Amino acid sequence: MARRHLVAHVFHHIHIKARDPRKTARWWVDVFGARLLPERDMAGALFVPVELGGVTINISSPRPEEADLMGEGDASLHYGLEHLGLYTDDLDKDLARLRKQRLQIFETRESPASKMAFVETPDKVRVELIQPLG
């Protein structure tokens, strides 16, 4: 009997909680070209997902019982989910656009293979932008 190879785990989504999920979703569309997906209500939380490069980013408000428990976002270095990484074909153009929004740019660096920068989003999520060189 032939054995089938099954993939046990497949990446499904990233989840960002935001005070205004529609505004955050629109930001991902405007800045990175994400595609809006249908909104839905889940247990009193508004979900406004977007798709970026085949990956779903679920952007939601907190559920009513979570609202008073939510801390502020933190795009600084910390343990836990550290950052999202995105390829870009024009890092300088992206950084200029993000600077106009007055978002913090934590670090820029270059290696023989790529240029990269770490920036914060309006909801305090840390994003690494990577531009391959050559």
Secondary structure, 3 states (H helix, E strand, C coil): CCCCCCCCCCCCEEEEECCCHHHHHHHHHHHHCCEECCCEEECCEEECCEEECCEEEEEECCCCCCHHHCCCCCCCCCCCCCCEEEECCCHHHHHHHHHHCCCCEEEEEECCCEEEEEEECCCCCEEEEEEECC
